[in-house]
């Protein structure tokens, strides 16, 4: 996932992951299942690689994955408008 953003310069070592996700929520059902999974994956990869990206950078990456993915980086309640960012 990080490779898609072409910012590997922040990593000190080679880091490869293979992710397999089996969803039970129907695609495009509007329930945020895929978006929350994407945000969680970004967060986890950042943690596993010793946090090379700030929260702001993660939110920017998340917005490139989907309009509502950044929502899942909020703490508690969130008020969103427009496309969800």
N, CA, C and O of each residue as an XYZ file, in Angstrom:
340
protein
N       0.829     -1.196      0.000
C       0.000      0.000      0.000
C       0.871      1.257      0.000
O       0.607      2.191     -0.758
N       1.911      1.288      0.847
C       2.765      2.467      0.875
C       3.467      2.670     -0.461
O       3.703      3.805     -0.874
N       3.803      1.565     -1.143
C       4.494      1.665     -2.417
C       3.706      2.469     -3.438
O       4.285      3.119     -4.308
N       2.409      2.423     -3.331
C       1.561      3.154     -4.267
C       1.732      4.663     -4.127
O       1.366      5.416     -5.030
N       2.282      5.104     -3.011
C       2.443      6.533     -2.760
C       3.865      7.010     -3.046
O       4.173      8.189     -2.874
N       4.715      6.111     -3.474
C       6.073      6.436     -3.912
C       6.861      7.271     -2.903
O       7.610      8.171     -3.283
N       6.687      6.967     -1.614
C       7.427      7.687     -0.583
C       8.197      6.698      0.290
O       8.102      6.729      1.517
N       8.946      5.839     -0.352
C       9.706      4.829      0.380
C      10.937      5.413      1.050
O      11.593      4.714      1.822
N      11.272      6.656      0.789
C      12.467      7.266      1.354
C      12.408      7.342      2.876
O      13.448      7.476      3.522
N      11.223      7.259      3.459
C      11.100      7.335      4.914
C      11.380      6.009      5.605
O      11.464      5.959      6.832
N      11.525      4.945      4.843
C      11.788      3.641      5.427
C      13.279      3.376      5.468
O      13.993      3.659      4.506
N      13.757      2.824      6.599
C      15.175      2.515      6.735
C      15.517      1.126      6.221
O      16.694      0.800      6.063
N      14.512      0.303      5.959
C      14.783     -1.052      5.510
C      13.708     -1.501      4.525
O      12.696     -0.830      4.324
N      13.962     -2.645      3.928
C      12.979     -3.248      3.041
C      11.818     -3.752      3.899
O      12.038     -4.388      4.930
N      10.620     -3.478      3.487
C       9.453     -3.936      4.241
C       8.402     -4.375      3.244
O       7.908     -3.569      2.455
N       8.061     -5.643      3.278
C       7.087     -6.180      2.346
C       5.944     -6.818      3.126
O       6.174     -7.495      4.129
N       4.749     -6.608      2.680
C       3.592     -7.243      3.287
C       2.684     -7.773      2.178
O       2.644     -7.244      1.067
N       1.980     -8.806      2.512
C       0.948     -9.329      1.631
C      -0.306     -9.392      2.479
O      -0.334    -10.045      3.522
N      -1.341     -8.709      2.023
C      -2.559     -8.609      2.808
C      -3.690     -9.306      2.074
O      -3.933     -9.060      0.893
N      -4.364    -10.168      2.787
C      -5.538    -10.847      2.255
C      -6.716    -10.436      3.122
O      -6.670    -10.601      4.341
N      -7.748     -9.915      2.527
C      -8.915     -9.443      3.255
C     -10.161    -10.120      2.703
O     -10.431    -10.077      1.503
N     -10.906    -10.738      3.592
C     -12.175    -11.337      3.192
C     -13.274    -10.537      3.862
O     -13.396    -10.535      5.087
N     -14.078     -9.854      3.051
C     -15.142     -8.997      3.570
C     -16.463     -9.743      3.626
O     -16.776    -10.559      2.759
N     -17.228     -9.443      4.663
C     -18.581     -9.976      4.767
C     -19.610     -8.922      4.373
O     -20.764     -9.246      4.092
N     -19.191     -7.669      4.355
C     -20.073     -6.565      3.975
C     -20.081     -6.486      2.450
O     -19.016     -6.490      1.834
N     -21.257     -6.413      1.830
C     -21.297     -6.309      0.361
C     -20.555     -5.064     -0.137
O     -20.607     -4.008      0.494
N     -19.870     -5.199     -1.268
C     -19.172     -4.057     -1.865
C     -20.155     -2.934     -2.145
O     -21.291     -3.169     -2.559
N     -19.707     -1.730     -1.917
C     -20.478     -0.513     -2.178
C     -21.816     -0.480     -1.445
O     -22.791      0.086     -1.938
N     -21.853     -1.097     -0.255
C     -23.088     -1.107      0.536
C     -23.255      0.179      1.334
O     -24.314      0.422      1.912
N     -22.207      1.003      1.365
C     -22.297      2.274      2.081
C     -22.139      2.151      3.573
O     -22.551      3.043      4.315
N     -21.544      1.050      4.034
C     -21.385      0.827      5.471
C     -19.980      1.156      5.974
O     -19.722      1.040      7.172
N     -19.086      1.554      5.108
C     -17.740      1.945      5.524
C     -16.819      0.787      5.842
O     -15.737      1.000      6.389
N     -17.212     -0.427      5.518
C     -16.381     -1.598      5.836
C     -15.019     -1.555      5.170
O     -13.996     -1.730      5.833
N     -14.998     -1.324      3.874
C     -13.728     -1.267      3.154
C     -12.892     -0.062      3.550
O     -11.667     -0.151      3.638
N     -13.550      1.061      3.788
C     -12.835      2.285      4.163
C     -12.206      2.161      5.542
O     -11.075      2.599      5.752
N     -12.933      1.565      6.482
C     -12.372      1.386      7.824
C     -11.220      0.389      7.788
O     -10.237      0.544      8.512
N     -11.343     -0.644      6.940
C     -10.236     -1.597      6.791
C      -9.000     -0.920      6.200
O      -7.879     -1.192      6.629
N      -9.199     -0.050      5.230
C      -8.080      0.663      4.607
C      -7.383      1.555      5.627
O      -6.154      1.577      5.691
N      -8.151      2.288      6.424
C      -7.572      3.170      7.437
C      -6.821      2.362      8.499
O      -5.727      2.742      8.918
N      -7.409      1.259      8.925
C      -6.761      0.407      9.922
C      -5.464     -0.173      9.381
O      -4.474     -0.267     10.106
N      -5.465     -0.564      8.109
C      -4.257     -1.105      7.488
C      -3.166     -0.046      7.396
O      -2.007     -0.334      7.695
N      -3.513      1.169      6.990
C      -2.529      2.256      6.962
C      -1.933      2.495      8.344
O      -0.718      2.623      8.498
N      -2.811      2.552      9.348
C      -2.357      2.789     10.720
C      -1.427      1.660     11.172
O      -0.363      1.923     11.732
N      -1.820      0.416     10.933
C      -1.017     -0.733     11.367
C       0.338     -0.770     10.669
O       1.358     -1.019     11.312
N       0.358     -0.523      9.357
C       1.638     -0.519      8.637
C       2.555      0.583      9.150
O       3.768      0.394      9.242
N       1.983      1.722      9.480
C       2.781      2.815     10.030
C       3.373      2.418     11.387
O       4.533      2.718     11.671
N       2.581      1.750     12.215
C       3.067      1.286     13.517
C       4.169      0.239     13.353
O       5.194      0.295     14.033
N       3.952     -0.709     12.451
C       4.926     -1.784     12.241
C       6.258     -1.285     11.685
O       7.288     -1.941     11.843
N       6.232     -0.129     11.039
C       7.460      0.433     10.463
C       7.975      1.610     11.289
O       8.672      2.487     10.779
N       7.617      1.612     12.574
C       8.132      2.593     13.545
C       7.717      4.030     13.250
O       8.495      4.963     13.446
N       6.513      4.196     12.788
C       5.863      5.494     12.586
C       6.634      6.505     11.733
O       6.934      7.603     12.201
N       6.956      6.151     10.500
C       7.641      7.137      9.654
C       6.715      8.254      9.172
O       7.189      9.308      8.748
N       5.396      8.033      9.232
C       4.449      9.022      8.733
C       3.670      9.651      9.883
O       3.261      8.969     10.822
N       3.474     10.955      9.791
C       2.672     11.672     10.789
C       1.195     11.379     10.541
O       0.831     10.831      9.501
N       0.355     11.743     11.490
C      -1.087     11.549     11.312
C      -1.583     12.332     10.099
O      -2.429     11.855      9.343
N      -1.050     13.529      9.925
C      -1.426     14.348      8.763
C      -1.091     13.640      7.445
O      -1.890     13.643      6.509
N       0.094     13.037      7.384
C       0.505     12.320      6.174
C      -0.373     11.083      5.948
O      -0.725     10.767      4.811
N      -0.725     10.388      7.038
C      -1.603      9.227      6.910
C      -2.972      9.642      6.375
O      -3.547      8.957      5.529
N      -3.481     10.745      6.864
C      -4.776     11.243      6.401
C      -4.702     11.608      4.917
O      -5.642     11.352      4.165
N      -3.588     12.203      4.498
C      -3.413     12.530      3.085
C      -3.392     11.257      2.237
O      -4.028     11.205      1.184
N      -2.664     10.228      2.690
C      -2.635      8.953      1.978
C      -4.027      8.334      1.937
O      -4.456      7.805      0.911
N      -4.723      8.409      3.065
C      -6.063      7.826      3.164
C      -7.014      8.457      2.163
O      -7.849      7.766      1.579
N      -6.897      9.756      1.961
C      -7.800     10.434      1.028
C      -7.568      9.983     -0.408
O      -8.462     10.097     -1.247
N      -6.371      9.472     -0.696
C      -6.087      8.960     -2.045
C      -6.679      7.569     -2.249
O      -6.869      7.127     -3.382
N      -6.968      6.889     -1.152
C      -7.561      5.552     -1.243
C      -9.074      5.601     -1.388
O      -9.673      4.753     -2.049
N      -9.685      6.601     -0.762
C     -11.138      6.733     -0.830
C     -11.579      7.967     -0.080
O     -10.947      8.370      0.897
N     -12.659      8.564     -0.533
C     -13.110      9.835      0.028
C     -13.432      9.759      1.515
O     -13.229     10.736      2.237
N     -13.932      8.616      1.988
C     -14.312      8.536      3.397
C     -13.279      7.844      4.275
O     -13.505      7.709      5.478
N     -12.158      7.403      3.723
C     -11.142      6.713      4.518
C     -10.577      7.617      5.626
O     -10.381      7.128      6.739
N     -10.302      8.918      5.378
C      -9.769      9.767      6.451
C     -10.687      9.860      7.679
O     -10.209     10.084      8.791
N     -11.983      9.690      7.484
C     -12.930      9.728      8.603
C     -12.526      8.760      9.704
O     -12.720      9.053     10.884
N     -11.973      7.622      9.341
C     -11.657      6.583     10.315
C     -10.369      6.861     11.092
O      -9.945      6.034     11.900
N      -9.747      8.008     10.859
C      -8.618      8.444     11.679
C      -9.068      9.409     12.774
O      -8.251      9.864     13.573
N     -10.355      9.719     12.814
C     -10.857     10.636     13.840
C     -11.050      9.886     15.154
O     -11.248      8.671     15.161
N     -10.994     10.610     16.253
C     -11.226     10.033     17.577
C     -12.616     10.434     18.034
O     -12.955     11.617     18.035
N     -13.411      9.467     18.417
C     -14.750      9.782     18.895
C     -15.679     10.163     17.772
O     -15.652      9.561     16.699
N     -16.498     11.156     18.016
C     -17.482     11.604     17.036
C     -16.824     12.468     15.968
O     -15.810     13.121     16.215
N     -17.417     12.461     14.783
C     -16.900     13.283     13.692
C     -18.066     13.879     12.929
O     -19.066     13.205     12.680
N     -17.937     15.126     12.564
C     -18.899     15.782     11.711
C     -18.263     15.935     10.343
O     -17.236     16.599     10.206
N     -18.853     15.335      9.343
C     -18.276     15.376      8.003
C     -19.272     15.997      7.030
O     -20.484     15.970      7.244
N     -18.729     16.550      5.968
C     -19.560     17.107      4.912
C     -18.837     16.916      3.602
O     -17.692     16.466      3.573
N     -19.500     17.254      2.528
C     -18.867     17.112      1.217
C     -18.633     15.652      0.900
O     -19.556     14.839      0.954
N     -17.395     15.322      0.568
C     -17.073     13.947      0.191
C     -16.567     13.124      1.370
O     -16.140     11.987      1.173
N     -16.601     13.655      2.577
C     -16.237     12.873      3.741
C     -14.868     13.147      4.318
O     -14.480     12.524      5.306
N     -14.123     14.072      3.720
C     -12.798     14.357      4.257
C     -12.854     15.510      5.252
O     -11.826     15.894      5.810
